[in-house]
Amino acid sequence: MGRKYDEILGVHNFRFACKEFDENRKVSEDDIKLILEVGRLSPSSFGFEPWKFLVVENEYLKEKMFSVAWGVQRQMPSLSHLIIVLARKKTDMIYNSKYIKYMMEEIQHIPKDMINPRLDRYKNFLEEDFQLLDDERSIFDWACKQTYIALGNMMTAAAELGIDSCPIEGFHREKLEALLEKQEMLDREHFGVSYMVAFGYRKEDPSRQKTRKPFNEVVEWIK
Ligand SMILES: Cc1cc2nc3c(=O)[nH]c(=O)nc-3n(C[C@H](O)[C@H](O)[C@H](O)COP(=O)(O)O)c2cc1C
């Protein structure tokens, strides 16, 4: 245990689910871009990046969201930046979709003769290994799971910069998606809402200590 350990634990102890931000302090554009870049660099299964990050700067939309997103009502008036993270649906994540073809050819630059074997492996993974094709929801939830890796990374990067955050699942998904669709911010054929995350600077330090189960209750060493 050295200074590096203290630094790392310091960052994770600093981070807490901030309920009220200092409304006079805004996160700088460079900092928010860095946080988003960390999200973009996050790992994903097969490298298919099944996400999109919506930075909500529209006050009208925030107002409209208030009634469908109970989990962000306390933060809404004072937060600096609100990000809605979308996850891709079956239309895109299925092995024979345009999106997967685009990812493999244009983004991953997989050599032509490698594409089919890779797709076979992916098809088998979806059908057999994880059985994600039984219904629309399973594959969407699998895409959502991956977006949470970006969430962890973004909140940690923010904490490293001294920026506070709060992850938000407190919303009615159907109503929020309908609202975003109406505002032409969401194409529900391709995406659904995974979660939201608020950033800003805390108004006050947390009023209570972190509650966590003891280390030995959550860690088991298999010898
Ligand atoms: C996926 C997820 C969703 C959450 N949704 C909300 C939310 O809607 N509103 C809220 O105030 N806090 C929300 N939280 C914050 C948790 O309540 C909080 O992280 C937990 O109680 C642990 O406290 P700490 O983050 O301060 O250490 C959420 C946390 C996670 C990880």
The ligand as an SDF file (V2000), in Angstrom:
LIG
                    3D

 31 33  0  0  0  0  0  0  0  0999 V2000
  -27.3600    2.0990  -11.8940 C   0  0  0  0  0  0  0  0  0  0  0  0
  -27.6190    3.1090  -10.8210 C   0  0  0  0  0  0  0  0  0  0  0  0
  -28.7890    3.8550  -10.8250 C   0  0  0  0  0  0  0  0  0  0  0  0
  -29.0160    4.8360   -9.8540 C   0  0  0  0  0  0  0  0  0  0  0  0
  -30.1320    5.6450   -9.9390 N   0  0  0  0  0  0  0  0  0  0  0  0
  -30.2360    6.6920   -9.0980 C   0  0  0  0  0  0  0  0  0  0  0  0
  -31.2870    7.6530   -9.2620 C   0  0  0  0  0  0  0  0  0  0  0  0
  -32.1330    7.5470  -10.1350 O   0  0  0  0  0  0  0  0  0  0  0  0
  -31.3340    8.7210   -8.4240 N   0  0  0  0  0  0  0  0  0  0  0  0
  -30.3960    8.8870   -7.4350 C   0  0  0  0  0  0  0  0  0  0  0  0
  -30.4660    9.8950   -6.7230 O   0  0  0  0  0  0  0  0  0  0  0  0
  -29.4090    7.9890   -7.2360 N   0  0  0  0  0  0  0  0  0  0  0  0
  -29.2970    6.9090   -8.0440 C   0  0  0  0  0  0  0  0  0  0  0  0
  -28.2570    6.0170   -7.8840 N   0  0  0  0  0  0  0  0  0  0  0  0
  -27.2910    6.2260   -6.7890 C   0  0  0  0  0  0  0  0  0  0  0  0
  -27.2680    5.0930   -5.7560 C   0  0  0  0  0  0  0  0  0  0  0  0
  -28.3560    5.1740   -4.8940 O   0  0  0  0  0  0  0  0  0  0  0  0
  -25.9240    5.1610   -5.0050 C   0  0  0  0  0  0  0  0  0  0  0  0
  -24.8640    4.9990   -5.9460 O   0  0  0  0  0  0  0  0  0  0  0  0
  -25.7870    4.1120   -3.9080 C   0  0  0  0  0  0  0  0  0  0  0  0
  -26.7360    4.3350   -2.9150 O   0  0  0  0  0  0  0  0  0  0  0  0
  -24.3850    4.0970   -3.2940 C   0  0  0  0  0  0  0  0  0  0  0  0
  -24.0210    5.3410   -2.7610 O   0  0  0  0  0  0  0  0  0  0  0  0
  -22.7490    6.1490   -3.2910 P   0  0  0  0  0  0  0  0  0  0  0  0
  -22.8210    6.1530   -4.8070 O   0  0  0  0  0  0  0  0  0  0  0  0
  -22.9360    7.5260   -2.7300 O   0  0  0  0  0  0  0  0  0  0  0  0
  -21.5070    5.4850   -2.8070 O   0  0  0  0  0  0  0  0  0  0  0  0
  -28.0440    5.0240   -8.8310 C   0  0  0  0  0  0  0  0  0  0  0  0
  -26.8900    4.2290   -8.8340 C   0  0  0  0  0  0  0  0  0  0  0  0
  -26.6630    3.3100   -9.8190 C   0  0  0  0  0  0  0  0  0  0  0  0
  -25.3640    2.5520   -9.8320 C   0  0  0  0  0  0  0  0  0  0  0  0
  1  2  1  0
  2  3  1  0
  2 30  2  0
  3  4  2  0
  4  5  1  0
  4 28  1  0
  5  6  2  0
  6  7  1  0
  6 13  1  0
  7  8  2  0
  7  9  1  0
  9 10  1  0
 10 11  2  0
 10 12  1  0
 12 13  2  0
 13 14  1  0
 14 15  1  0
 14 28  1  0
 15 16  1  0
 16 17  1  0
 16 18  1  0
 18 19  1  0
 18 20  1  0
 20 21  1  0
 20 22  1  0
 22 23  1  0
 23 24  1  0
 24 25  2  0
 24 26  1  0
 24 27  1  0
 28 29  2  0
 29 30  1  0
 30 31  1  0
M  END
$$$$
